[in-house]
Amino acid sequence: MISIVIAEDQQMLLGAFGSLLNLEADMEVVGKASNGEEALKLVEQLKPDVCIMDIEMPGKSGLDAAEELKGSACKIIILTTFARRGYFQRALKAGVSGYLLKDSPSEELASSIRSIMAGRKMYAPELMDDFYGEENPLTDREKAVLELVSRGKNTKEIANQLSIKTGTVRNYISAIFDKLEVKNRIEAITRSKEKGWFK
């Protein structure tokens, strides 16, 4: 019997996933959590074979919890509506066994769990296409500038830290906006995070 913990903050979905999986002859949902913190506690207490987690949950996200569970015996499956490259990259680094999308057919979830228990990795195909399709267009220096921008540094502070002129920093920021097709610093940071180009 495959023992499963589910972490999902939408109660209706949590109940639906639990009911669906309990219908499978070889599966039992042993615990339900509404956030990453609860999921970590249940995994520690119940030692399930599999923990299925949503990403965006209050408090600790599914990715935060997955990172903390890296290397544990419990196999982690991310089940989310978000086909975002940045999330997928973080999930891969956390060593998750599966990354599936909620709009997949319900029978796919059970068959994916069985495949994962047999030692396979299961990732949504549309994520794999996107993951290998896009490289970061920024140069190393532009990446360094954007990293400092994301830390709240202003133009002058960035210039001092990188030992360049403020005008040069402005040129880099302008180039970053062009390449990322954004209008301001906030959008540039958001776009880079979504693409998984930095955390």
N, C-alpha and C positions, 0 to 999 in steps of 0.2 A: 504493500500500500504506500503510495506517494503522499507524504504529509506536506501540507501547504499553509503558509501564512500569506494573507493578502493585506496590503496597505493601500488604502484609497480614501480620499477625504469626502467624496460624494457618496452619501449613505446608500442611495438607491443603486448605484453601480456596485458598491461593496457587496450589498445583498445579492444582486444579480449574478456577479462573478462567483460568489460563494455557492449559490444554488446550482449554477451550471456545472461547476467542478465537482460538487458533491454527487451529481448524477452519474459521474464516471465511476465505473466499478472499481478501478484501481487507484482512485484519488480520494483524499479526505482533507477538507479545510479545517485545520486545527486552531486557527487564530485569525482575528481580523483587527486591523489597526487603522486609525484615521490620520496618522502622520508618521514621519520617519522615526521620531523618538520612540513612539509606541512599537513600531515595527522592530527596532533594535532590541527592545526589552523582550518582545515575544519570541524573537529568534533565539535569544539567549536562554529564555526559560523553556521553550518547547522543542528546540533543536529540530526544526522542520527540514525536509529535504530541499524545499523550494520556497523562496519568498518572492511574491509578485508585487511590484511597487509602481505606483504612479510617480510622476516627477514632482509636479507642483502641488505641494501640500503645506498646510500651515506649520510654522516652526521649522522643523528639519525636513528638507526636501528628500525625495526618493534617491536623488544622486548623492546627496550628503551621506545618507544612510548606507548606500551601496559602497561608497568609498570607505566607510568605517568597517564594513563587513568584508572588505577585500581579503582574500586568503582564507575565509572561513569555509567550513564544510557545506554550508547552505548555498545552494545555487540561486543567483539573483536574476530575476526577469523584470525588466522595465516594461510596463504596459502604459502607454501614454497617447495623447492626441497629438503630441508635438513631434513632427518629423524634422527636428532642427539639427543641423550638422554639429553645432557646438555641444548640444546635449548628448548627441550620439558619441562624439569624441570623448567626452568626460566619462560616459558609461563604459566605453571600451577600456579606458585607462583604469577604471575601477574594477575591471575584470568580470563584468556581468556576462551571464551565459546567454541572455536573450534580450532583444530590444524589439518589442512588437507594438503595433499601432492599434488603438481601440476600434478603428473602423474595419478591422479584419473580421472575417466570419468567426463566430464563436467556437466552432469545432476546431478551428486552427489553433486556438489557445491550448486545448487539451493535447492535440497531436504535437505541438511545439514542446510542451512540458515533457512528454514521453521521449522526444528526440534529445532534449537537454539532459534528461536522466540517463540516457544511453551514451552521453559524453559529447554530443554535438553542440555547436553554437547556432543560435537561430536569430537572424537579424532581418528586419523588414527589408524586402528587396529595393524599395524606392530610396531607402537610406543609403544602401550600398552604392546605387547609381550616383547619387549626389555626392557621397563621401569621396569617391575617386574622381569626380568630375571637375573639381574646382580648387585651384591653388591660390594662396594668398598673393595678391598683386603688389603688395608693398615691398619696398627695399628694406634691408636691415636697418638703415638709419631712420626710415619712415616708421618702421615698427617700434623703434626705440622712442621716437617722438610721441607716438600714439600711446605707448605704455605710460609715459610720464603724464600725458594729458589725462589718462584714465585715473591717475593717482591725484588729480586735482591741481597739478602744477600749471602756473601761468606761463606765458611766452618767455618772460624774462628769466624765470626759474629754470625753464627747459634749456634756454640758451646757456646759462651759467653751468648747468649740470653737464651739458654735452660740449662745452667749450666752443660754441659757435655764436654767430651774431643773431640778434632778435629777428632781423629781416630774413635770415636763412630759415629760422624756425617757422616764420609765417609762410615762406615758400613751401616748406615741407608739409605744413598743415593744409595748404591749398591743394597740393598734389594728392594728399591723402583723401581729401573730400572728393576730388575728381575721380580718383581710382575706385573709391568705394561708392561713388554716386550718391553722396549725402550732402546735406547743407550746413551741418554744424557739428561741433565736437561730440555732443551727446549721441547724435545719430551714428557718428563714426564708431564710437565705442560699442553701441548696441549692435551695429552691423557686424563688427569684428567678433563679438561674443557669440552671436547667432551662428556665424560661420565656423566657430570653433578655433579662431585664429589666436585668441588668447582668452584666458579664463575670466 
